[in-house]
Amino acid sequence: MTNSTPRICVVGGGPAGLTCARVLQGHGIEVTVYDADDAVDSRDPGGTLDLHADSGQIALADAGLLDAFTARARPEGQAKTRRDHHGTVLAEFTPRPGDEAAPEIDRGRLRRLLFDHLRPGTVRWGHRLVRVTPLGRGAHRLEFAGGTTVEADLVIGADGAWSKVRPLVSAAVPQHLGVCFLDARYDDVDSRHPDVAGIVGAGHMFANDNDGRAVILQRNGDGVVRGYLAFRAAPDWHVGAGVDLTDRESIRAHLAREFGHWSAAMRALIVRNDGDYVPRSFSALPAPLTWDHVPGITLIGDAAHLMAPFGGHGANLAMLDGAELAHAVSRAVGPDPAAGPDAAIGLDAAVARYESDMFVRSGALAVSANEALVRFFATTDEPDLPPDQEQEHRDYLARAQAYRQERARRAGETGETGEMGETGERTGA
Ligand SMILES: Cc1cc2nc3c(=O)[nH]c(=O)nc-3n(C[C@H](O)[C@H](O)[C@H](O)COP(=O)(O)OP(=O)(O)OC[C@H]3O[C@@H](n4cnc5c(N)ncnc54)[C@H](O)[C@@H]3O)c2cc1C
């Protein structure tokens, strides 16, 4: 570190980076976020996210935004239905009134919520990082497309799956998990697609066959349903299949063949979407992934532990990483004396401590999420039924309480400050 006030740069303005910046600012610490997007809403942000009581919601409370989240969230979206490829219901879950274990929010709304609560000018949009160069003593130079450069004492890589920061701490790269999908959306479902609305219900519908094909549909806000039409395949599946990915009808004809043995009602889901299909695939980092701390650099979110989305841990862990790293930085260099009990160990030791806790928090979940994907897309006659959702929701709440108790215990030892209010004032441990 070259200055007494460290220059902190976050690369990536997704859930991880924006949460980290918000909590740092709550601690009175200066931070700049650089993101490749042109604006907060310049691209389709993707589908819905469930924010768990034991992780994403703790981060939101740390950011002073839990009430604001609750006002925007869809608790009824926690509903889940599992069907087979004939449409037969195999398992069903309807959340009880007042169930706040894992309410849903559209990604775009979450991003906007976090962004709107940062100080003006915190996020520099249109900054695509292309290179990070070590300058010695923990300092790094960041170079962006177009040639702009900045120097930082702490670089926080929050730049997702294909992180440009990650290679500075680890040689790990995401591996394809053998499953591809086509992103589909259905607008105004209640009036225009009542069949889709009926099958999806208020939340999520998971359907699979015993040969590695699946349809996962999720109700988003504003009458939109988003879907993942998934199948086991290599990333270049369309080449061998003779499918033109720029031609919706070519994709539709392929899907009609692939899903030909599904019932007519289920097949209709696959070809009735509005707009284009967007081809994507699932990848994950080797798990559990750890590295030896590199001075002046660290990772949060998918950059650190990209995993399969089964279990819905990715964004939740990303936000908790962001909050916990911000607390760790504050304990070492925060301007508030009560928030600086780790001043003696210094910024790098505090960041290394964040990393060891993060490895424990994310490692086992990443392994189980990747295994869940393999099970879901397995070729087997045994249906892979979901876990008991009632129990899962009780578990989220119990783990949330345990997490807060452990924090309070640690805070008692260190005297650190706690969550903040929506306007940024800290409310005490
Ligand atoms: C199909 C699917 C469904 C999912 N469902 C869920 C779910 O229900 N619940 C859940 O918790 N998680 C879910 N996830 C995972 C979740 O989307 C991710 O874990 C989460 O978005 C990670 O947040 P992040 O901030 O680390 O990364 P990202 O959200 O990927 O954000 C990274 C940011 O970095 C920016 N960026 C990237 N490269 C650069 C660069 N070179 N320079 C500057 N900026 C850059 C990007 O523009 C972006 O804003 C799902 C994932 C998928 C694929």
The ligand as an SDF file (V2000), in Angstrom:
LIG
                    3D

 53 58  0  0  0  0  0  0  0  0999 V2000
  -29.2680  -19.0650  -15.5290 C   0  0  0  0  0  0  0  0  0  0  0  0
  -28.7770  -18.5290  -14.2270 C   0  0  0  0  0  0  0  0  0  0  0  0
  -29.6550  -18.4380  -13.1460 C   0  0  0  0  0  0  0  0  0  0  0  0
  -29.2030  -17.9550  -11.9120 C   0  0  0  0  0  0  0  0  0  0  0  0
  -30.0780  -17.8880  -10.8510 N   0  0  0  0  0  0  0  0  0  0  0  0
  -29.6180  -17.4490   -9.6510 C   0  0  0  0  0  0  0  0  0  0  0  0
  -30.4950  -17.3690   -8.5160 C   0  0  0  0  0  0  0  0  0  0  0  0
  -31.6800  -17.6680   -8.5890 O   0  0  0  0  0  0  0  0  0  0  0  0
  -29.9860  -16.9390   -7.3260 N   0  0  0  0  0  0  0  0  0  0  0  0
  -28.6720  -16.5700   -7.1930 C   0  0  0  0  0  0  0  0  0  0  0  0
  -28.2460  -16.1800   -6.0870 O   0  0  0  0  0  0  0  0  0  0  0  0
  -27.8330  -16.6260   -8.2440 N   0  0  0  0  0  0  0  0  0  0  0  0
  -28.2690  -17.0470   -9.4620 C   0  0  0  0  0  0  0  0  0  0  0  0
  -27.4120  -17.1070  -10.5180 N   0  0  0  0  0  0  0  0  0  0  0  0
  -26.0340  -16.6840  -10.3220 C   0  0  0  0  0  0  0  0  0  0  0  0
  -25.9090  -15.1780  -10.3130 C   0  0  0  0  0  0  0  0  0  0  0  0
  -26.3930  -14.6350  -11.5240 O   0  0  0  0  0  0  0  0  0  0  0  0
  -24.4470  -14.7730  -10.1480 C   0  0  0  0  0  0  0  0  0  0  0  0
  -23.8560  -15.5510   -9.1280 O   0  0  0  0  0  0  0  0  0  0  0  0
  -24.3380  -13.3070   -9.7520 C   0  0  0  0  0  0  0  0  0  0  0  0
  -24.8220  -12.4810  -10.7890 O   0  0  0  0  0  0  0  0  0  0  0  0
  -22.8610  -12.9620   -9.4560 C   0  0  0  0  0  0  0  0  0  0  0  0
  -22.7350  -11.5880   -9.1910 O   0  0  0  0  0  0  0  0  0  0  0  0
  -21.3520  -10.8560   -9.4740 P   0  0  0  0  0  0  0  0  0  0  0  0
  -21.5740   -9.4400   -9.1010 O   0  0  0  0  0  0  0  0  0  0  0  0
  -20.2580  -11.6130   -8.8400 O   0  0  0  0  0  0  0  0  0  0  0  0
  -21.1250  -11.0040  -11.0420 O   0  0  0  0  0  0  0  0  0  0  0  0
  -21.9920  -10.4620  -12.2700 P   0  0  0  0  0  0  0  0  0  0  0  0
  -23.4370  -10.4010  -11.9170 O   0  0  0  0  0  0  0  0  0  0  0  0
  -21.5960  -11.3050  -13.4240 O   0  0  0  0  0  0  0  0  0  0  0  0
  -21.4840   -8.9930  -12.4810 O   0  0  0  0  0  0  0  0  0  0  0  0
  -20.2170   -8.7490  -13.0120 C   0  0  0  0  0  0  0  0  0  0  0  0
  -20.1440   -7.3120  -13.4810 C   0  0  0  0  0  0  0  0  0  0  0  0
  -18.8250   -7.0920  -13.9540 O   0  0  0  0  0  0  0  0  0  0  0  0
  -18.8770   -6.4040  -15.1770 C   0  0  0  0  0  0  0  0  0  0  0  0
  -17.6800   -6.7940  -15.9380 N   0  0  0  0  0  0  0  0  0  0  0  0
  -17.3820   -8.0020  -16.4560 C   0  0  0  0  0  0  0  0  0  0  0  0
  -16.1810   -7.9790  -17.0620 N   0  0  0  0  0  0  0  0  0  0  0  0
  -15.7100   -6.7130  -16.9090 C   0  0  0  0  0  0  0  0  0  0  0  0
  -14.5150   -6.0550  -17.3140 C   0  0  0  0  0  0  0  0  0  0  0  0
  -13.5610   -6.6920  -17.9940 N   0  0  0  0  0  0  0  0  0  0  0  0
  -14.3570   -4.7460  -16.9910 N   0  0  0  0  0  0  0  0  0  0  0  0
  -15.3100   -4.0720  -16.2800 C   0  0  0  0  0  0  0  0  0  0  0  0
  -16.4530   -4.6530  -15.8850 N   0  0  0  0  0  0  0  0  0  0  0  0
  -16.6550   -5.9560  -16.1870 C   0  0  0  0  0  0  0  0  0  0  0  0
  -20.1800   -6.8180  -15.8370 C   0  0  0  0  0  0  0  0  0  0  0  0
  -20.6500   -5.8130  -16.7330 O   0  0  0  0  0  0  0  0  0  0  0  0
  -21.0990   -6.9870  -14.6170 C   0  0  0  0  0  0  0  0  0  0  0  0
  -21.7980   -5.7900  -14.3230 O   0  0  0  0  0  0  0  0  0  0  0  0
  -27.8460  -17.5680  -11.7640 C   0  0  0  0  0  0  0  0  0  0  0  0
  -26.9740  -17.6490  -12.8550 C   0  0  0  0  0  0  0  0  0  0  0  0
  -27.4410  -18.1180  -14.0680 C   0  0  0  0  0  0  0  0  0  0  0  0
  -26.4570  -18.2300  -15.2200 C   0  0  0  0  0  0  0  0  0  0  0  0
  1  2  1  0
  2  3  1  0
  2 52  2  0
  3  4  2  0
  4  5  1  0
  4 50  1  0
  5  6  2  0
  6  7  1  0
  6 13  1  0
  7  8  2  0
  7  9  1  0
  9 10  1  0
 10 11  2  0
 10 12  1  0
 12 13  2  0
 13 14  1  0
 14 15  1  0
 14 50  1  0
 15 16  1  0
 16 17  1  0
 16 18  1  0
 18 19  1  0
 18 20  1  0
 20 21  1  0
 20 22  1  0
 22 23  1  0
 23 24  1  0
 24 25  2  0
 24 26  1  0
 24 27  1  0
 27 28  1  0
 28 29  2  0
 28 30  1  0
 28 31  1  0
 31 32  1  0
 32 33  1  0
 33 34  1  0
 33 48  1  0
 34 35  1  0
 35 36  1  0
 35 46  1  0
 36 37  1  0
 36 45  1  0
 37 38  2  0
 38 39  1  0
 39 40  1  0
 39 45  2  0
 40 41  1  0
 40 42  2  0
 42 43  1  0
 43 44  2  0
 44 45  1  0
 46 47  1  0
 46 48  1  0
 48 49  1  0
 50 51  2  0
 51 52  1  0
 52 53  1  0
M  END
$$$$
